[in-house]
């Protein structure tokens, strides 16, 4: 009796492993689709209100709350406050009770657009 049970379990183990891996892959795909859907929803909400000035990245760590990372123009506080309000509105509407909002300053442009760049003067030896 015991030998028969061990034999059946041994023969079925590859099928159980494959089934477990398929369940794990489906769970991972569902998580990824949820992240992409929230990121698209947030990007669309920000673009509808402010235009295409920011590109948020939304992620869901395994043991933590939802996380939205956005590069913001620090020199424009009115825009930053609207970004925070829209993000809060969108994430709470989509069911994220808790979330982290990471605001990173946008790098300053290296030179103004349209500025004339003069070539450096070379020193000559006498």
C-alpha positions as CSV (number, residue, x, y, z in Angstrom):
1,X,0.0,0.0,0.0
2,X,2.7,2.5,1.0
3,X,4.8,1.5,-1.9
4,X,2.0,2.2,-4.3
5,X,1.4,5.7,-2.9
6,X,5.1,6.5,-3.1
7,X,5.2,5.3,-6.7
8,X,2.1,7.4,-7.7
9,X,3.6,10.4,-6.0
10,X,6.9,10.0,-7.7
11,X,5.3,9.6,-11.1
12,X,3.1,12.6,-10.5
13,X,5.8,14.9,-9.2
14,X,6.9,16.3,-12.6
15,X,3.2,17.3,-13.3
16,X,2.9,18.9,-9.9
17,X,6.1,20.9,-10.4
18,X,4.9,22.1,-13.9
19,X,1.5,23.0,-12.5
20,X,3.1,25.0,-9.6
21,X,5.3,26.8,-12.0
22,X,2.4,27.7,-14.3
23,X,0.4,29.1,-11.3
24,X,3.5,31.1,-10.2
25,X,3.9,32.5,-13.8
26,X,0.2,33.5,-13.9
27,X,0.5,35.3,-10.6
28,X,3.5,37.2,-11.8
29,X,1.8,38.2,-15.0
30,X,-1.3,39.4,-13.1
31,X,0.9,41.5,-10.9
32,X,2.8,43.0,-13.8
33,X,-0.5,43.8,-15.7
34,X,-1.8,45.6,-12.6
35,X,1.4,47.7,-12.4
36,X,1.2,48.6,-16.0
37,X,-2.5,49.4,-15.8
38,X,-2.0,51.8,-12.9
39,X,1.0,53.4,-14.6
40,X,-1.0,54.0,-17.7
41,X,-3.9,55.3,-15.7
42,X,-1.7,57.8,-13.8
43,X,0.2,58.9,-16.9
44,X,-3.1,59.5,-18.7
45,X,-4.5,61.5,-15.8
46,X,-1.4,63.7,-15.6
47,X,-1.2,64.2,-19.3
48,X,-4.9,65.2,-19.5
49,X,-4.5,67.8,-16.8
50,X,-1.0,69.1,-17.4
51,X,0.2,67.9,-20.8
52,X,3.1,65.5,-21.3
53,X,5.5,67.0,-18.9
54,X,6.1,64.1,-16.5
55,X,6.4,60.3,-16.9
56,X,5.6,58.4,-13.7
57,X,6.9,54.9,-12.9
58,X,4.5,52.8,-10.8
59,X,5.7,49.6,-9.0
60,X,4.4,47.3,-6.4
61,X,7.1,45.7,-4.2
62,X,6.3,42.3,-2.7
63,X,6.0,43.4,0.9
64,X,5.2,47.1,0.6
65,X,2.6,49.6,-0.6
66,X,2.3,50.8,-4.2
67,X,5.1,53.2,-5.2
68,X,5.0,56.0,-7.7
69,X,8.2,57.7,-8.8
70,X,7.9,61.0,-10.7
71,X,10.6,63.5,-11.8
72,X,9.2,66.9,-11.1
73,X,10.2,70.5,-12.2
74,X,11.3,71.8,-8.8
75,X,11.4,75.4,-9.9
76,X,7.6,75.3,-10.6
77,X,5.8,74.6,-7.2
78,X,2.3,75.1,-8.7
79,X,2.9,72.3,-11.1
80,X,4.4,70.1,-8.4
81,X,1.4,70.5,-6.2
82,X,-0.9,69.7,-9.1
83,X,1.1,66.5,-9.8
84,X,0.8,65.4,-6.1
85,X,-2.9,66.1,-6.1
86,X,-3.6,64.3,-9.4
87,X,-1.4,61.3,-8.3
88,X,-3.2,61.0,-4.9
89,X,-6.6,61.2,-6.6
90,X,-5.7,58.6,-9.3
91,X,-4.1,56.1,-7.0
92,X,-6.8,56.2,-4.3
93,X,-9.5,55.9,-7.0
94,X,-7.7,52.8,-8.4
95,X,-7.8,51.1,-5.1
96,X,-4.4,51.8,-3.6
97,X,-5.2,52.5,0.0
98,X,-1.5,53.0,0.8
99,X,1.2,54.2,-1.5
100,X,4.6,55.9,-1.5
101,X,5.2,58.9,-3.7
102,X,8.8,59.6,-4.6
103,X,9.4,63.0,-6.2
104,X,12.8,63.4,-7.8
105,X,14.0,66.8,-9.0
106,X,14.3,67.1,-12.7
107,X,17.9,67.9,-13.8
108,X,18.4,71.5,-14.9
109,X,19.0,72.0,-18.6
110,X,22.7,72.4,-19.4
111,X,22.0,75.5,-21.4
112,X,18.9,77.4,-22.5
113,X,17.4,76.4,-25.8
114,X,18.5,78.8,-28.5
115,X,21.5,80.1,-26.6
116,X,24.6,80.7,-28.8
117,X,27.6,78.6,-27.9
118,X,30.9,80.3,-28.5
119,X,33.9,78.1,-29.2
120,X,36.6,78.2,-26.5
121,X,39.6,80.3,-27.3
122,X,42.9,78.5,-27.7
123,X,46.0,79.8,-26.2
124,X,49.1,79.9,-28.4
125,X,52.6,79.6,-27.1
126,X,54.8,82.6,-27.9
